[in-house]
Amino acid sequence: MPSKARQSLKENLEDINRLMELHELVGGTDAGRRYDLEVLNKSAIVLTTACWEAYCEDIAAEALDHMVKYSKNSEKLPRELKKSIAKELENHDNALAVWEIADGKWKGYLSKRLKDLQEKRNRKLNTPKTVQIDQLFLDAVGIEKVSKSWYWSGMSVVKATKKLDSLVTLRGSIAHRGSSSESVKKTHVKSYRDFIERLASKTGGRVNSHVREVTGKPLWPDRRRKKKRKVR
């Protein structure tokens, strides 16, 4: 069974599928561009980017909840996560902030902290490009460079990061310039949609491995593990 974040992503991506179905319903499937239907393609790009951002925040939250629930003590937490928390408390305006994690309160602090991080990102209007996503997972659950897991047959880490950043840049162009932004074809939509689905799979796999290392319990069972045969 996949993560809750992956299930939500699958449901959200259905909206893009419906936009493309509407595109075919109105414009047909014959060759040639439909300039009057390009708004559907642009809407799909905006939705695809939103789906990716939501997935990353959802899987980070799910991973953190899992770590809080199954980590027996704070010693098991990732070193990078503990460093981030220590730095935050050191720079806190309240000199007594360190007591927020004393006496076993660290679990409640971590849960509240992710929500604060998400609100901070929203205020800064950060975008879900590679740099920001890497920072999100580092700050939230202590994964260094989650983008290093973004590779598969025909797709290197470098190509994946460039394609993600191109998608987010295109989304920004559409959002800020509307009809005057660059042309978006139906093929672009399909390519980016499939890409985000694959990227989410790789990201989720890395997160799953990470929380298993921390807690000894994965977010979901590893399907690749062969079932032991019963000895009769």
N, C-alpha and C positions, 0 to 999 in steps of 0.2 A: 504494500500500500504506500503510495507516494506521500510526501509531506502535505500538510494542509495548504501551505503556500502554493505548491504545485497544482493542487486541485483548483484553487482559486484562479490561478493563472490560466488554466485550461478553460474554465468557465468564462473568464474575461476575454480570452482570445476568440471566443465564439462571436463576439460583437464584430470583430474584424471580418470573420467569415460571412456574417450576415450582410455587411456592407458590400462585400464582393459579390454575393448572390444578388443583391439589389442592382449592382452594376451590370451584371449579365442579364437580369430580368428587363431592365430598361434599354440597355445598349446592345444586347445580343452577344454572341460569341464570335462573330465574323472578324477577320483581320481589319486593322485600322484603328486609329485613335478616336476617342469620344471626348472632345474638349469640354463639352457641356457637363460631362460626368466626372471631370477631374477632381471636383470638390469631394467626391466620395473617397478617392485615393488619398487626398490630403488628410481627410478626417481619419482614415485608417492609420496613417502614419502617426498622427497625434495620439490615437488610442493605443497603438503598439508601444510607443514610448512610455505612456502612462502605465500600461500593463507591466512593463519591465521594471519601472521604478517601484510599483506596488509590490511586485514579487520580491524584490530585493529587501524591502523593508519588512515584508511579511516573514520571509525565511530567516532574517536576522532576529526578529522578535521571537519566532518559534524556537530557534536555536538557543537563544538566551533563556527562555522559559524552561527549556529542557535542561540546560546546564544548572540553573537555579534549583530545579526540582531534584536532579539526580546527583549533583556534586555533594559529597559527604562533608567537605569542608573547603574553605577558601584556598587552601594550599593546592588544590587540584585545578584551580583556574589558570588559564593561559598566562604566561609571563607578560606578553604584550598588553593584555587586558588589565592586569594588575598595575603595570607601569602607567597606563592611561589614567586609571582611577587615582593612583598616587599623585600624578601631576595635577589632576583636577582639584584634588583636595588641598594640595600645597598652594595652589593659586587662588583658592576660594576666599571670598571676602570675609567669610565668617571663620575666625580662628579656631572655633570649636567644631568645624565641619567634619573633622576626622572621626568624631564620636558617632557620626551617622552610620558607620560600619562596624562600630564596636559591639561587643557582646552578642555576636551572631546576627547583627542587623544587615550584614552585607547582602543577603539575598533580596531583601526589600529594596535596598539601595540600587542594586543592579536592575531590578524590574522598573523602577521609576526612572532610572538613568537613560534607558533606551528611548522612552517616550520624550524625554527632554532633548535627546540628541536629534530625534526626528523633527521636533518643533524648531530646533535651532537651524537645521538644514532648510526647513521651509522658509524661515525668516530671511535666510541668506540667499534664497532663490537658487540654491545649488541645482545642478542638472545631473541626471543619472549617467554621466560619462564615466569612463574607466577610472580616472583619478578619484572622483567622488565616491564611486562604488567601492573601490579599494579602501578608501578612508572609512566608509560606513562599516564595513565588516571588521576592520581593524579596531575601531572605537567600540563597536557594539559587542563583538564576541572574541576579539583577539586574533583574527586570521590575518596574516601578513600576505598582501598581494593575492587576493582571491582570483584576480585576473590571470594568474599563472596557470590556472586550471582550464582556461578557455582555449582548448585546441582539440581538433579531431581530424579525421581524414580530409585532406584538402584545405584545412583551415589551421593556420598557425596562431600563436598568441598575438603576434604583431598584427596579422590580418584581422583577427577578431576584435582587437581593441580599436583599430582604425575604423572598422565597419560600425561598431557600436557608436563611436564618437561621430561618425558621419550621419548616423540615424538621428542622434540627439540634435546635431546641428541643423539637419533638415527640419526637424520638429520645431526648432526655434525660429527658423526662417518662415515656416508656415504660420506660426502663432503670431509673429511680429509684423509680417508683411502681407499675410493673407494671399490675395489673388495675384500679387506681383512677385511672389516667391517663385523659386525654380519649379520646372515642370515635374510632376510626379505621375508615373505610369503604374498600371495595374501590376506589372511584373516587379516593380520596386516594392510594392506592398507585400506580395507573396514572398519575395526574397527576404525582406526584413522580418516578416512574421515568423517564417521558418527559422531564421537566424536566432531570434529572441527565444524561441522555444528550445532550441539546442543550447543556447547560452545558459538558460535557466537550468537545464539538466546538468550541465557541467558545474555550475555554481552550487546547485543543491547537493551534488555528489561530494564536492569539497567541504561544504558545511557539515554534511552527514559524517564524513570521516573525522572532521575536527571535533565534533561533540562526542563522538565515540571514543576518541583519544582522551578527552577530558573526563567523561563520566563512565566509560565502559559500556554505555548503552547507546545504540544508534537512534536517529530520529525515526527511521523505518528499517525493516529487515533488508539485508543485502540479497537481492534475488539471484545474484551470481553464485552464491554459495550452494553447492550441491547438497541435496537432502541425503542423509545417511540411509543406506539400505538396511532394512530390518533383517536381522539374522534369525533364521528359523532353525 
